[in-house]
Amino acid sequence: MKTLKMVFANAGGSNVTFSLKNPKAGITASEVQTVMDDIIAKNVFATTGGDIVSKVRATIVDTTETTLFEV
């Protein structure tokens, strides 16, 4: 499973991460940066450290899950 992780800094200096499962195939850095800019500009999320003020990084994490046993 792939997860897009977008990391922002808030006004209090802490990092805030938003994780989205199954991002579209072929998503580009430019597309992600545009979305992150929109999130900052529209101030759509509240954090305990204040407003989101800047982008830190974005990554796609690819995880393989193997079930060892199930009850």
N, C-alpha and C positions, 0 to 999 in steps of 0.2 A: 504494500500500500504506500502511496506517495502522500506526503503532507507538505503544503506550502507554509512556511513559518516566516511571518513578517514581524520584525523587531523594531520598535520605536523607542524613543526617549521621551519621558514626560517632564513637566516643569520642575518636578522635585529631583530630577537627575537619575531616576531609576529607569530600567528598561522594562518595556511591556511587550509581550509576545502574543500575537494572534495566529492561531493555527487553523488551517483550512484543509480538510481531507479531500483527496482526489482532485487536485487542480487540473484544468484542461491540458490535454497533451499539447506540447509545443509552446506553452506559455513563455513569453519573453521577459527579459529583465526590464525592458521599456514598459511593457504592460503593467508589470508589478509596481514599478516606480510611479506610474500614473495613478494607480489605485491608492498607493500609500500617500501620495500627494493630496489626493481627494479626501482621504480620511483625516489628514491633518487640517486641510483648509476648511472642511465642513464641521470639524470638531464633533464628530458623531459618537465618540466613546468617552465616558468619564472614567478616570482612574483615581486611586487613592492618593497618588502623587501629583494630581493636577492634570491640566490639559496635555495632550500629546503634542510635542513641539518639533520633533525631527525624526527622520528615518535613521536607523542604525544599520540594518542589513536585512536581506531576504534570502532564504535558502529553501531548497526542496529536499526533503529527507525521504529516502526510499527504504522502507522497512520490510523485511521478510519475516513472517510469523510462522512458526512451526509448532503445531500442537503436539505435546509429549504424551498427554493423556487427557481424558475427559470423563467426568462422572455423570 
